[in-house]
């Protein structure tokens, strides 16, 4: 099993993997999704990026 993740040009990215199971037998055909027309049962839970937003970090 290989999980490969690439971070975008802005250096932001997240991956979560859950509920992996291993069974005996032939593998099912892999699914295909190019995310062009739908999200293929995936869910984007991150708010949309706003380029004009500011983040301030400091004390008090």
mmCIF file as Biopython writes it, N, C-alpha, C and O atoms, coordinates in Angstrom:
data_model
#
loop_
_atom_site.group_PDB
_atom_site.id
_atom_site.type_symbol
_atom_site.label_atom_id
_atom_site.label_alt_id
_atom_site.label_comp_id
_atom_site.label_asym_id
_atom_site.label_entity_id
_atom_site.label_seq_id
_atom_site.pdbx_PDB_ins_code
_atom_site.Cartn_x
_atom_site.Cartn_y
_atom_site.Cartn_z
_atom_site.occupancy
_atom_site.B_iso_or_equiv
_atom_site.auth_seq_id
_atom_site.auth_asym_id
_atom_site.pdbx_PDB_model_num
ATOM 1   N N  . UNK A ? 1  ? 0.850   -1.172  0.000   1.0 0.0 1  A 1 
ATOM 2   C CA . UNK A ? 1  ? 0.000   0.000   0.000   1.0 0.0 1  A 1 
ATOM 3   C C  . UNK A ? 1  ? 0.893   1.232   0.000   1.0 0.0 1  A 1 
ATOM 4   O O  . UNK A ? 1  ? 1.836   1.326   0.786   1.0 0.0 1  A 1 
ATOM 5   N N  . UNK A ? 2  ? 0.592   2.174   -0.885  1.0 0.0 2  A 1 
ATOM 6   C CA . UNK A ? 2  ? 1.355   3.416   -0.976  1.0 0.0 2  A 1 
ATOM 7   C C  . UNK A ? 2  ? 0.375   4.578   -0.942  1.0 0.0 2  A 1 
ATOM 8   O O  . UNK A ? 2  ? -0.604  4.596   -1.689  1.0 0.0 2  A 1 
ATOM 9   N N  . UNK A ? 3  ? 0.639   5.545   -0.075  1.0 0.0 3  A 1 
ATOM 10  C CA . UNK A ? 3  ? -0.119  6.785   -0.044  1.0 0.0 3  A 1 
ATOM 11  C C  . UNK A ? 3  ? 0.850   7.903   -0.405  1.0 0.0 3  A 1 
ATOM 12  O O  . UNK A ? 3  ? 1.852   8.103   0.281   1.0 0.0 3  A 1 
ATOM 13  N N  . UNK A ? 4  ? 0.559   8.620   -1.463  1.0 0.0 4  A 1 
ATOM 14  C CA . UNK A ? 4  ? 1.429   9.712   -1.902  1.0 0.0 4  A 1 
ATOM 15  C C  . UNK A ? 4  ? 0.641   11.010  -1.865  1.0 0.0 4  A 1 
ATOM 16  O O  . UNK A ? 4  ? -0.474  11.084  -2.382  1.0 0.0 4  A 1 
ATOM 17  N N  . UNK A ? 5  ? 1.221   12.031  -1.252  1.0 0.0 5  A 1 
ATOM 18  C CA . UNK A ? 5  ? 0.540   13.311  -1.099  1.0 0.0 5  A 1 
ATOM 19  C C  . UNK A ? 5  ? 1.452   14.419  -1.596  1.0 0.0 5  A 1 
ATOM 20  O O  . UNK A ? 5  ? 2.636   14.448  -1.260  1.0 0.0 5  A 1 
ATOM 21  N N  . UNK A ? 6  ? 0.919   15.319  -2.381  1.0 0.0 6  A 1 
ATOM 22  C CA . UNK A ? 6  ? 1.666   16.480  -2.862  1.0 0.0 6  A 1 
ATOM 23  C C  . UNK A ? 6  ? 1.048   17.741  -2.287  1.0 0.0 6  A 1 
ATOM 24  O O  . UNK A ? 6  ? -0.172  17.901  -2.306  1.0 0.0 6  A 1 
ATOM 25  N N  . UNK A ? 7  ? 1.879   18.636  -1.776  1.0 0.0 7  A 1 
ATOM 26  C CA . UNK A ? 7  ? 1.411   19.908  -1.236  1.0 0.0 7  A 1 
ATOM 27  C C  . UNK A ? 7  ? 1.318   20.902  -2.379  1.0 0.0 7  A 1 
ATOM 28  O O  . UNK A ? 7  ? 2.182   20.930  -3.255  1.0 0.0 7  A 1 
ATOM 29  N N  . UNK A ? 8  ? 0.276   21.717  -2.373  1.0 0.0 8  A 1 
ATOM 30  C CA . UNK A ? 8  ? 0.068   22.695  -3.425  1.0 0.0 8  A 1 
ATOM 31  C C  . UNK A ? 8  ? 1.105   23.803  -3.404  1.0 0.0 8  A 1 
ATOM 32  O O  . UNK A ? 8  ? 1.972   23.832  -2.530  1.0 0.0 8  A 1 
ATOM 33  N N  . UNK A ? 9  ? 1.020   24.714  -4.361  1.0 0.0 9  A 1 
ATOM 34  C CA . UNK A ? 9  ? 2.007   25.787  -4.504  1.0 0.0 9  A 1 
ATOM 35  C C  . UNK A ? 9  ? 2.001   26.754  -3.327  1.0 0.0 9  A 1 
ATOM 36  O O  . UNK A ? 9  ? 2.993   27.443  -3.090  1.0 0.0 9  A 1 
ATOM 37  N N  . UNK A ? 10 ? 0.904   26.814  -2.590  1.0 0.0 10 A 1 
ATOM 38  C CA . UNK A ? 10 ? 0.830   27.692  -1.421  1.0 0.0 10 A 1 
ATOM 39  C C  . UNK A ? 10 ? 1.280   26.976  -0.155  1.0 0.0 10 A 1 
ATOM 40  O O  . UNK A ? 10 ? 1.238   27.559  0.929   1.0 0.0 10 A 1 
ATOM 41  N N  . UNK A ? 11 ? 1.705   25.731  -0.274  1.0 0.0 11 A 1 
ATOM 42  C CA . UNK A ? 11 ? 2.204   24.997  0.876   1.0 0.0 11 A 1 
ATOM 43  C C  . UNK A ? 11 ? 1.126   24.505  1.811   1.0 0.0 11 A 1 
ATOM 44  O O  . UNK A ? 11 ? 1.416   24.193  2.966   1.0 0.0 11 A 1 
ATOM 45  N N  . UNK A ? 12 ? -0.110  24.425  1.350   1.0 0.0 12 A 1 
ATOM 46  C CA . UNK A ? 12 ? -1.219  24.012  2.202   1.0 0.0 12 A 1 
ATOM 47  C C  . UNK A ? 12 ? -1.806  22.711  1.680   1.0 0.0 12 A 1 
ATOM 48  O O  . UNK A ? 12 ? -2.062  22.581  0.483   1.0 0.0 12 A 1 
ATOM 49  N N  . UNK A ? 13 ? -2.015  21.772  2.544   1.0 0.0 13 A 1 
ATOM 50  C CA . UNK A ? 13 ? -2.648  20.528  2.147   1.0 0.0 13 A 1 
ATOM 51  C C  . UNK A ? 13 ? -2.930  19.658  3.351   1.0 0.0 13 A 1 
ATOM 52  O O  . UNK A ? 13 ? -2.241  19.751  4.367   1.0 0.0 13 A 1 
ATOM 53  N N  . UNK A ? 14 ? -3.937  18.815  3.241   1.0 0.0 14 A 1 
ATOM 54  C CA . UNK A ? 14 ? -4.300  17.898  4.312   1.0 0.0 14 A 1 
ATOM 55  C C  . UNK A ? 14 ? -4.719  16.572  3.709   1.0 0.0 14 A 1 
ATOM 56  O O  . UNK A ? 14 ? -5.275  16.517  2.612   1.0 0.0 14 A 1 
ATOM 57  N N  . UNK A ? 15 ? -4.445  15.510  4.438   1.0 0.0 15 A 1 
ATOM 58  C CA . UNK A ? 15 ? -4.881  14.180  4.036   1.0 0.0 15 A 1 
ATOM 59  C C  . UNK A ? 15 ? -5.329  13.451  5.287   1.0 0.0 15 A 1 
ATOM 60  O O  . UNK A ? 15 ? -4.682  13.538  6.330   1.0 0.0 15 A 1 
ATOM 61  N N  . UNK A ? 16 ? -6.422  12.741  5.184   1.0 0.0 16 A 1 
ATOM 62  C CA . UNK A ? 16 ? -6.891  11.912  6.295   1.0 0.0 16 A 1 
ATOM 63  C C  . UNK A ? 16 ? -7.240  10.539  5.734   1.0 0.0 16 A 1 
ATOM 64  O O  . UNK A ? 16 ? -7.929  10.434  4.719   1.0 0.0 16 A 1 
ATOM 65  N N  . UNK A ? 17 ? -6.772  9.506   6.387   1.0 0.0 17 A 1 
ATOM 66  C CA . UNK A ? 17 ? -7.051  8.134   5.962   1.0 0.0 17 A 1 
ATOM 67  C C  . UNK A ? 17 ? -7.700  7.424   7.137   1.0 0.0 17 A 1 
ATOM 68  O O  . UNK A ? 17 ? -7.198  7.482   8.259   1.0 0.0 17 A 1 
ATOM 69  N N  . UNK A ? 18 ? -8.806  6.759   6.881   1.0 0.0 18 A 1 
ATOM 70  C CA . UNK A ? 18 ? -9.543  6.103   7.948   1.0 0.0 18 A 1 
ATOM 71  C C  . UNK A ? 18 ? -10.176 4.821   7.413   1.0 0.0 18 A 1 
ATOM 72  O O  . UNK A ? 18 ? -10.448 4.697   6.219   1.0 0.0 18 A 1 
ATOM 73  N N  . UNK A ? 19 ? -10.401 3.890   8.301   1.0 0.0 19 A 1 
ATOM 74  C CA . UNK A ? 19 ? -11.113 2.650   7.985   1.0 0.0 19 A 1 
ATOM 75  C C  . UNK A ? 19 ? -10.476 1.851   6.851   1.0 0.0 19 A 1 
ATOM 76  O O  . UNK A ? 19 ? -11.088 1.655   5.802   1.0 0.0 19 A 1 
ATOM 77  N N  . UNK A ? 20 ? -9.273  1.403   7.061   1.0 0.0 20 A 1 
ATOM 78  C CA . UNK A ? 20 ? -8.591  0.539   6.099   1.0 0.0 20 A 1 
ATOM 79  C C  . UNK A ? 20 ? -8.817  -0.903  6.537   1.0 0.0 20 A 1 
ATOM 80  O O  . UNK A ? 20 ? -8.626  -1.236  7.707   1.0 0.0 20 A 1 
ATOM 81  N N  . UNK A ? 21 ? -9.219  -1.751  5.608   1.0 0.0 21 A 1 
ATOM 82  C CA . UNK A ? 21 ? -9.396  -3.168  5.938   1.0 0.0 21 A 1 
ATOM 83  C C  . UNK A ? 21 ? -8.708  -4.024  4.885   1.0 0.0 21 A 1 
ATOM 84  O O  . UNK A ? 21 ? -8.630  -3.655  3.713   1.0 0.0 21 A 1 
ATOM 85  N N  . UNK A ? 22 ? -8.214  -5.172  5.324   1.0 0.0 22 A 1 
ATOM 86  C CA . UNK A ? 22 ? -7.520  -6.108  4.448   1.0 0.0 22 A 1 
ATOM 87  C C  . UNK A ? 22 ? -8.315  -7.409  4.443   1.0 0.0 22 A 1 
ATOM 88  O O  . UNK A ? 22 ? -8.662  -7.937  5.500   1.0 0.0 22 A 1 
ATOM 89  N N  . UNK A ? 23 ? -8.602  -7.922  3.242   1.0 0.0 23 A 1 
ATOM 90  C CA . UNK A ? 23 ? -9.360  -9.165  3.117   1.0 0.0 23 A 1 
ATOM 91  C C  . UNK A ? 23 ? -8.698  -10.069 2.085   1.0 0.0 23 A 1 
ATOM 92  O O  . UNK A ? 23 ? -7.922  -9.612  1.246   1.0 0.0 23 A 1 
ATOM 93  N N  . UNK A ? 24 ? -9.015  -11.350 2.162   1.0 0.0 24 A 1 
ATOM 94  C CA . UNK A ? 24 ? -8.528  -12.313 1.170   1.0 0.0 24 A 1 
ATOM 95  C C  . UNK A ? 24 ? -9.397  -12.246 -0.077  1.0 0.0 24 A 1 
ATOM 96  O O  . UNK A ? 24 ? -10.598 -11.994 0.013   1.0 0.0 24 A 1 
ATOM 97  N N  . UNK A ? 25 ? -8.795  -12.471 -1.234  1.0 0.0 25 A 1 
ATOM 98  C CA . UNK A ? 25 ? -9.553  -12.521 -2.473  1.0 0.0 25 A 1 
ATOM 99  C C  . UNK A ? 25 ? -9.055  -11.501 -3.479  1.0 0.0 25 A 1 
ATOM 100 O O  . UNK A ? 25 ? -8.142  -10.721 -3.206  1.0 0.0 25 A 1 
ATOM 101 N N  . UNK A ? 26 ? -9.674  -11.527 -4.643  1.0 0.0 26 A 1 
ATOM 102 C CA . UNK A ? 26 ? -9.296  -10.615 -5.726  1.0 0.0 26 A 1 
ATOM 103 C C  . UNK A ? 26 ? -9.745  -9.200  -5.395  1.0 0.0 26 A 1 
ATOM 104 O O  . UNK A ? 26 ? -10.769 -8.993  -4.744  1.0 0.0 26 A 1 
ATOM 105 N N  . UNK A ? 27 ? -8.974  -8.244  -5.849  1.0 0.0 27 A 1 
ATOM 106 C CA . UNK A ? 27 ? -9.311  -6.840  -5.626  1.0 0.0 27 A 1 
ATOM 107 C C  . UNK A ? 27 ? -10.446 -6.427  -6.557  1.0 0.0 27 A 1 
ATOM 108 O O  . UNK A ? 27 ? -10.512 -6.896  -7.693  1.0 0.0 27 A 1 
ATOM 109 N N  . UNK A ? 28 ? -11.335 -5.559  -6.092  1.0 0.0 28 A 1 
ATOM 110 C CA . UNK A ? 28 ? -12.364 -5.029  -6.993  1.0 0.0 28 A 1 
ATOM 111 C C  . UNK A ? 28 ? -11.728 -4.056  -7.975  1.0 0.0 28 A 1 
ATOM 112 O O  . UNK A ? 28 ? -10.609 -3.591  -7.760  1.0 0.0 28 A 1 
ATOM 113 N N  . UNK A ? 29 ? -12.432 -3.752  -9.039  1.0 0.0 29 A 1 
ATOM 114 C CA . UNK A ? 29 ? -11.936 -2.781  -10.007 1.0 0.0 29 A 1 
ATOM 115 C C  . UNK A ? 29 ? -11.781 -1.431  -9.307  1.0 0.0 29 A 1 
ATOM 116 O O  . UNK A ? 29 ? -12.652 -1.036  -8.533  1.0 0.0 29 A 1 
ATOM 117 N N  . UNK A ? 30 ? -10.684 -0.721  -9.569  1.0 0.0 30 A 1 
ATOM 118 C CA . UNK A ? 30 ? -10.505 0.581   -8.917  1.0 0.0 30 A 1 
ATOM 119 C C  . UNK A ? 30 ? -11.503 1.599   -9.450  1.0 0.0 30 A 1 
ATOM 120 O O  . UNK A ? 30 ? -11.876 1.564   -10.623 1.0 0.0 30 A 1 
ATOM 121 N N  . UNK A ? 31 ? -11.928 2.494   -8.586  1.0 0.0 31 A 1 
ATOM 122 C CA . UNK A ? 31 ? -12.816 3.567   -9.010  1.0 0.0 31 A 1 
ATOM 123 C C  . UNK A ? 31 ? -12.029 4.626   -9.759  1.0 0.0 31 A 1 
ATOM 124 O O  . UNK A ? 31 ? -10.802 4.670   -9.679  1.0 0.0 31 A 1 
ATOM 125 N N  . UNK A ? 32 ? -12.725 5.463   -10.476 1.0 0.0 32 A 1 
ATOM 126 C CA . UNK A ? 32 ? -12.059 6.538   -11.207 1.0 0.0 32 A 1 
ATOM 127 C C  . UNK A ? 32 ? -12.812 7.838   -10.948 1.0 0.0 32 A 1 
ATOM 128 O O  . UNK A ? 32 ? -14.041 7.872   -11.000 1.0 0.0 32 A 1 
ATOM 129 N N  . UNK A ? 33 ? -12.084 8.885   -10.673 1.0 0.0 33 A 1 
ATOM 130 C CA . UNK A ? 33 ? -12.692 10.206  -10.505 1.0 0.0 33 A 1 
ATOM 131 C C  . UNK A ? 33 ? -11.682 11.259  -10.930 1.0 0.0 33 A 1 
ATOM 132 O O  . UNK A ? 33 ? -10.547 11.261  -10.453 1.0 0.0 33 A 1 
ATOM 133 N N  . UNK A ? 34 ? -12.089 12.161  -11.830 1.0 0.0 34 A 1 
ATOM 134 C CA . UNK A ? 34 ? -11.205 13.267  -12.205 1.0 0.0 34 A 1 
ATOM 135 C C  . UNK A ? 34 ? -11.643 14.582  -11.543 1.0 0.0 34 A 1 
ATOM 136 O O  . UNK A ? 34 ? -11.030 15.625  -11.775 1.0 0.0 34 A 1 
ATOM 137 N N  . UNK A ? 35 ? -12.691 14.536  -10.725 1.0 0.0 35 A 1 
ATOM 138 C CA . UNK A ? 35 ? -13.200 15.681  -9.972  1.0 0.0 35 A 1 
ATOM 139 C C  . UNK A ? 35 ? -13.606 16.852  -10.862 1.0 0.0 35 A 1 
ATOM 140 O O  . UNK A ? 35 ? -13.711 17.979  -10.378 1.0 0.0 35 A 1 
ATOM 141 N N  . UNK A ? 36 ? -13.834 16.614  -12.138 1.0 0.0 36 A 1 
ATOM 142 C CA . UNK A ? 36 ? -14.245 17.688  -13.036 1.0 0.0 36 A 1 
ATOM 143 C C  . UNK A ? 36 ? -15.744 17.963  -12.942 1.0 0.0 36 A 1 
ATOM 144 O O  . UNK A ? 36 ? -16.157 19.123  -12.933 1.0 0.0 36 A 1 
ATOM 145 N N  . UNK A ? 37 ? -16.563 16.914  -12.871 1.0 0.0 37 A 1 
ATOM 146 C CA . UNK A ? 37 ? -18.004 17.130  -12.867 1.0 0.0 37 A 1 
ATOM 147 C C  . UNK A ? 37 ? -18.645 16.904  -11.504 1.0 0.0 37 A 1 
ATOM 148 O O  . UNK A ? 37 ? -19.764 17.360  -11.268 1.0 0.0 37 A 1 
ATOM 149 N N  . UNK A ? 38 ? -17.960 16.215  -10.612 1.0 0.0 38 A 1 
ATOM 150 C CA . UNK A ? 38 ? -18.494 15.961  -9.278  1.0 0.0 38 A 1 
ATOM 151 C C  . UNK A ? 38 ? -17.353 15.627  -8.325  1.0 0.0 38 A 1 
ATOM 152 O O  . UNK A ? 38 ? -16.199 15.516  -8.739  1.0 0.0 38 A 1 
ATOM 153 N N  . UNK A ? 39 ? -17.685 15.469  -7.044  1.0 0.0 39 A 1 
ATOM 154 C CA . UNK A ? 39 ? -16.674 15.170  -6.030  1.0 0.0 39 A 1 
ATOM 155 C C  . UNK A ? 39 ? -16.519 13.683  -5.756  1.0 0.0 39 A 1 
ATOM 156 O O  . UNK A ? 39 ? -15.713 13.303  -4.907  1.0 0.0 39 A 1 
ATOM 157 N N  . UNK A ? 40 ? -17.267 12.831  -6.448  1.0 0.0 40 A 1 
ATOM 158 C CA . UNK A ? 40 ? -17.112 11.375  -6.358  1.0 0.0 40 A 1 
ATOM 159 C C  . UNK A ? 40 ? -17.170 10.870  -4.910  1.0 0.0 40 A 1 
ATOM 160 O O  . UNK A ? 40 ? -16.325 10.081  -4.488  1.0 0.0 40 A 1 
ATOM 161 N N  . UNK A ? 41 ? -18.153 11.324  -4.173  1.0 0.0 41 A 1 
ATOM 162 C CA . UNK A ? 41 ? -18.383 10.935  -2.778  1.0 0.0 41 A 1 
ATOM 163 C C  . UNK A ? 41 ? -17.344 11.486  -1.816  1.0 0.0 41 A 1 
ATOM 164 O O  . UNK A ? 41 ? -17.377 11.141  -0.635  1.0 0.0 41 A 1 
ATOM 165 N N  . UNK A ? 42 ? -16.412 12.340  -2.276  1.0 0.0 42 A 1 
ATOM 166 C CA . UNK A ? 42 ? -15.474 13.023  -1.392  1.0 0.0 42 A 1 
ATOM 167 C C  . UNK A ? 42 ? -16.151 14.291  -0.898  1.0 0.0 42 A 1 
ATOM 168 O O  . UNK A ? 42 ? -17.076 14.796  -1.535  1.0 0.0 42 A 1 
ATOM 169 N N  . UNK A ? 43 ? -15.694 14.801  0.228   1.0 0.0 43 A 1 
ATOM 170 C CA . UNK A ? 43 ? -16.291 16.001  0.801   1.0 0.0 43 A 1 
ATOM 171 C C  . UNK A ? 43 ? -15.200 17.003  1.157   1.0 0.0 43 A 1 
ATOM 172 O O  . UNK A ? 43 ? -14.239 16.662  1.847   1.0 0.0 43 A 1 
ATOM 173 N N  . UNK A ? 44 ? -15.347 18.234  0.688   1.0 0.0 44 A 1 
ATOM 174 C CA . UNK A ? 44 ? -14.406 19.297  1.019   1.0 0.0 44 A 1 
ATOM 175 C C  . UNK A ? 44 ? -14.894 19.971  2.291   1.0 0.0 44 A 1 
ATOM 176 O O  . UNK A ? 44 ? -15.906 20.672  2.278   1.0 0.0 44 A 1 
ATOM 177 N N  . UNK A ? 45 ? -14.181 19.761  3.382   1.0 0.0 45 A 1 
ATOM 178 C CA . UNK A ? 45 ? -14.615 20.297  4.669   1.0 0.0 45 A 1 
ATOM 179 C C  . UNK A ? 45 ? -13.852 21.561  5.057   1.0 0.0 45 A 1 
ATOM 180 O O  . UNK A ? 45 ? -14.107 22.122  6.123   1.0 0.0 45 A 1 
ATOM 181 N N  . UNK A ? 46 ? -12.933 22.016  4.230   1.0 0.0 46 A 1 
ATOM 182 C CA . UNK A ? 46 ? -12.164 23.228  4.505   1.0 0.0 46 A 1 
ATOM 183 C C  . UNK A ? 46 ? -12.882 24.420  3.884   1.0 0.0 46 A 1 
ATOM 184 O O  . UNK A ? 46 ? -13.348 24.327  2.748   1.0 0.0 46 A 1 
ATOM 185 N N  . UNK A ? 47 ? -12.984 25.553  4.611   1.0 0.0 47 A 1 
ATOM 186 C CA . UNK A ? 47 ? -13.592 26.740  4.008   1.0 0.0 47 A 1 
ATOM 187 C C  . UNK A ? 47 ? -12.802 27.207  2.790   1.0 0.0 47 A 1 
ATOM 188 O O  . UNK A ? 47 ? -11.604 26.944  2.683   1.0 0.0 47 A 1 
ATOM 189 N N  . UNK A ? 48 ? -13.463 27.885  1.894   1.0 0.0 48 A 1 
ATOM 190 C CA . UNK A ? 48 ? -12.810 28.395  0.690   1.0 0.0 48 A 1 
ATOM 191 C C  . UNK A ? 48 ? -11.690 29.359  1.060   1.0 0.0 48 A 1 
ATOM 192 O O  . UNK A ? 48 ? -11.815 30.120  2.020   1.0 0.0 48 A 1 
ATOM 193 N N  . UNK A ? 49 ? -10.599 29.330  0.303   1.0 0.0 49 A 1 
ATOM 194 C CA . UNK A ? 49 ? -9.453  30.206  0.535   1.0 0.0 49 A 1 
ATOM 195 C C  . UNK A ? 49 ? -9.801  31.626  0.104   1.0 0.0 49 A 1 
ATOM 196 O O  . UNK A ? 49 ? -10.317 31.837  -0.993  1.0 0.0 49 A 1 
ATOM 197 N N  . UNK A ? 50 ? -9.521  32.589  0.960   1.0 0.0 50 A 1 
ATOM 198 C CA . UNK A ? 50 ? -9.743  34.000  0.645   1.0 0.0 50 A 1 
ATOM 199 C C  . UNK A ? 50 ? -8.379  34.675  0.586   1.0 0.0 50 A 1 
ATOM 200 O O  . UNK A ? 50 ? -7.696  34.786  1.604   1.0 0.0 50 A 1 
ATOM 201 N N  . UNK A ? 51 ? -7.979  35.123  -0.596  1.0 0.0 51 A 1 
ATOM 202 C CA . UNK A ? 51 ? -6.624  35.645  -0.777  1.0 0.0 51 A 1 
ATOM 203 C C  . UNK A ? 51 ? -6.389  36.970  -0.054  1.0 0.0 51 A 1 
ATOM 204 O O  . UNK A ? 51 ? -5.239  37.308  0.225   1.0 0.0 51 A 1 
ATOM 205 N N  . UNK A ? 52 ? -7.435  37.727  0.257   1.0 0.0 52 A 1 
ATOM 206 C CA . UNK A ? 52 ? -7.261  39.013  0.922   1.0 0.0 52 A 1 
ATOM 207 C C  . UNK A ? 52 ? -7.322  38.899  2.443   1.0 0.0 52 A 1 
ATOM 208 O O  . UNK A ? 52 ? -7.239  39.914  3.134   1.0 0.0 52 A 1 
ATOM 209 N N  . UNK A ? 53 ? -7.463  37.714  2.966   1.0 0.0 53 A 1 
ATOM 210 C CA . UNK A ? 53 ? -7.534  37.554  4.420   1.0 0.0 53 A 1 
ATOM 211 C C  . UNK A ? 53 ? -6.153  37.732  5.036   1.0 0.0 53 A 1 
ATOM 212 O O  . UNK A ? 53 ? -5.135  37.532  4.374   1.0 0.0 53 A 1 
ATOM 213 N N  . UNK A ? 54 ? -6.130  38.109  6.313   1.0 0.0 54 A 1 
ATOM 214 C CA . UNK A ? 54 ? -4.877  38.325  7.029   1.0 0.0 54 A 1 
ATOM 215 C C  . UNK A ? 54 ? -4.861  37.452  8.274   1.0 0.0 54 A 1 
ATOM 216 O O  . UNK A ? 54 ? -5.897  37.239  8.905   1.0 0.0 54 A 1 
ATOM 217 N N  . UNK A ? 55 ? -3.714  36.961  8.616   1.0 0.0 55 A 1 
ATOM 218 C CA . UNK A ? 55 ? -3.543  36.172  9.821   1.0 0.0 55 A 1 
ATOM 219 C C  . UNK A ? 55 ? -2.499  36.861  10.687  1.0 0.0 55 A 1 
ATOM 220 O O  . UNK A ? 55 ? -1.377  37.103  10.244  1.0 0.0 55 A 1 
ATOM 221 N N  . UNK A ? 56 ? -2.872  37.173  11.915  1.0 0.0 56 A 1 
ATOM 222 C CA . UNK A ? 56 ? -1.970  37.852  12.834  1.0 0.0 56 A 1 
ATOM 223 C C  . UNK A ? 56 ? -1.609  36.908  13.966  1.0 0.0 56 A 1 
ATOM 224 O O  . UNK A ? 56 ? -2.493  36.314  14.583  1.0 0.0 56 A 1 
ATOM 225 N N  . UNK A ? 57 ? -0.333  36.764  14.242  1.0 0.0 57 A 1 
ATOM 226 C CA . UNK A ? 57 ? 0.144   35.912  15.318  1.0 0.0 57 A 1 
ATOM 227 C C  . UNK A ? 57 ? 1.016   36.761  16.226  1.0 0.0 57 A 1 
ATOM 228 O O  . UNK A ? 57 ? 1.941   37.428  15.761  1.0 0.0 57 A 1 
ATOM 229 N N  . UNK A ? 58 ? 0.727   36.737  17.507  1.0 0.0 58 A 1 
ATOM 230 C CA . UNK A ? 58 ? 1.534   37.512  18.435  1.0 0.0 58 A 1 
ATOM 231 C C  . UNK A ? 58 ? 1.020   37.366  19.856  1.0 0.0 58 A 1 
ATOM 232 O O  . UNK A ? 58 ? 0.041   36.661  20.102  1.0 0.0 58 A 1 
ATOM 233 N N  . UNK A ? 59 ? 1.675   38.026  20.776  1.0 0.0 59 A 1 
ATOM 234 C CA . UNK A ? 59 ? 1.275   37.988  22.178  1.0 0.0 59 A 1 
ATOM 235 C C  . UNK A ? 59 ? 0.377   39.177  22.488  1.0 0.0 59 A 1 
ATOM 236 O O  . UNK A ? 59 ? 0.538   40.265  21.936  1.0 0.0 59 A 1 
ATOM 237 N N  . UNK A ? 60 ? -0.590  38.933  23.401  1.0 0.0 60 A 1 
ATOM 238 C CA . UNK A ? 60 ? -1.516  39.967  23.893  1.0 0.0 60 A 1 
ATOM 239 C C  . UNK A ? 60 ? -2.237  40.639  22.750  1.0 0.0 60 A 1 
ATOM 240 O O  . UNK A ? 60 ? -3.053  41.532  22.975  1.0 0.0 60 A 1 
#
